[in-house]
C-alpha cells in the first residue's frame, strides 16, 4: 500500500508496523489513489499524499482555510481511520498534521515513538463508544417550566449553576463503565434543542462490543421510565483516549 513518491502527506493515524499487512485497500482522503503507509521500526503512519493542485495551499498555509474543504477532509479522515480500526488498533492523529516526504514521516515516527507506543498499549484491542444521556422532549418541557415564586426561581438558578442531574444519570454511567476498560466523561453539549445531561466516551474491548451494546439497550429501556434517552455512537477509533497535542503540521 506504500508509495515511494510521497510528497506532502496528510497524516491520519498510527498503527503497529506488523499490522500493515492486515489493512484493506483504502482510498486516500483526496479520492485520488490508495492510502500511503510509511513505516519506521515498530510503527507506521497512514498518509494521504496531497495532490499537486493543492500544494500551493500548503505553501500558503491555506489548505485548512476553506470550511467546506475542512468538512470534507474531516469526513474522509474518519473514513480512513474507521477502515483501519476494523482490522487493527489505530491511534488517530490530529487532522491537519502534515509531513514532507518519507523522511518527514519517519522523523515524526522516531520523535514520537514512545508516545505512540503508550497510546497503542492504552487502546490495545479496543474501540470507542460515545454516549449522550438526554431528557426526552416531554421531560425537557417539564424541566423548562418557569418558576412561579421567588423562592422557586432562586432554587431553579441554584440548581442550574450547580448543573445538578438526576441520580439515574450517574447510575447509567456506572453501569456502562462496568462493561468498559476506561471512561472519559466530557462537558455535556447541546444535542439539537435538548441539552444533554451527560456525555462520555467508553473504551471497550473488541470481544466485549456486543455485551456493551446489549447493556446499553437494556439501560435505554429502563431509563425511559425516568424520562431519559441514550444517544449511542460507535464503535469507532479511540479518539477520546489519545492526545494529539504533540503533532505539528510541517
Secondary structure, 3 states (H helix, E strand, C coil): CCCCCCCEEEEEEEEEHHHHHHCCCCECCCCCCECEEEEECCEEEEEEECCHHHHHHHHCCCCCCCHHHHHHHHHHHHHHHHHHHCCCCCEECCCCCEEEHHHHHHHHHHHCHHHHHHHHHHCCCEEEEEEEEEECHHHHHHHCCCCCCHHHHHHHHHHHHHCCCCHHHHHHHHHHHCCCCEEEEECCCEECCEEEEEEEEEEEEHHHHHHHHHHHHHHHHHHHHHCEEEEEEEEECCHHHCCCCCCCCC
